[in-house]
């Protein structure tokens, strides 16, 4: 594994950190649900986290990446703008 990959993985873990370990566990479980296609369960978990700690940024990020969330299409649209304007970030 090269240094860039290790650093990227470290940054992802830092972004997911929360002072509340229980919320971090729920976040990881919600992410696993999305990957398994259980979008309803994932959305419920992300909403639970946000209700408990609205400042937990990664929970918001995962929530809008869930296809069942009303903001999903807005997030998708904004992502497409970034890819169009800064394709070098995704190559």
C-alpha positions in Angstrom: 0.0 0.0 0.0 1.5 3.3 -1.0 1.7 6.4 1.3 -1.1 8.3 -0.5 -3.5 5.4 0.1 -2.6 5.1 3.7 -3.0 8.9 4.2 -6.4 8.8 2.3 -7.7 6.0 4.6 -6.5 7.8 7.7 -8.3 11.0 6.6 -11.5 9.0 6.0 -11.3 7.6 9.5 -10.6 11.0 11.0 -13.6 12.5 9.2 -15.9 9.7 10.6 -14.7 10.2 14.2 -17.1 11.3 16.9 -16.7 11.8 20.6 -19.6 9.5 21.0 -18.5 5.9 20.2 -22.1 4.7 20.1 -22.8 7.1 17.2 -19.7 6.0 15.4 -21.0 2.4 15.6 -24.4 3.4 14.2 -22.6 5.4 11.4 -20.5 2.3 10.5 -23.7 0.2 10.6 -25.5 2.6 8.3 -22.7 2.7 5.8 -22.7 -1.2 5.8 -26.5 -1.0 5.2 -26.0 1.3 2.2 -23.3 -1.0 0.7 -25.7 -4.0 1.2 -28.5 -2.1 -0.5 -30.6 -1.7 2.7 -31.3 2.0 2.1 -34.3 2.3 4.3 -32.4 1.0 7.3 -29.4 3.2 6.5 -31.5 6.3 6.3 -33.1 5.5 9.6 -29.7 5.2 11.2 -28.3 8.4 9.8 -31.5 10.3 10.9 -31.0 8.8 14.4 -27.4 10.1 14.5 -28.4 13.5 13.3 -31.2 13.8 15.8 -28.7 12.9 18.5 -25.8 15.1 17.3 -26.7 17.5 14.4 -23.1 18.6 14.2 -21.9 15.2 13.2 -20.9 16.1 9.6 -20.2 12.7 8.3 -23.7 11.5 9.2 -25.2 14.3 7.1 -22.8 13.3 4.2 -23.9 9.7 4.3 -27.6 10.7 4.7 -27.6 12.7 1.4 -25.8 9.9 -0.3 -28.7 7.5 0.4 -31.0 7.3 -2.6 -34.1 7.4 -0.4 -33.2 10.8 1.1 -35.0 13.8 -0.4 -31.7 15.6 -0.7 -30.1 12.8 -2.6 -30.8 14.4 -6.0 -29.4 17.7 -4.8 -26.2 16.0 -3.6 -25.9 14.1 -6.9 -26.3 17.3 -8.9 -23.7 19.1 -6.8 -21.3 16.2 -7.2 -21.8 16.3 -11.0 -20.9 20.0 -11.0 -17.7 19.3 -9.1 -16.7 16.5 -11.5 -17.4 18.7 -14.5 -15.5 21.7 -13.1 -12.6 19.7 -11.5 -12.3 16.4 -13.3 -8.7 16.1 -12.1 -10.0 15.2 -8.6 -11.7 12.1 -9.9 -9.1 10.7 -12.3 
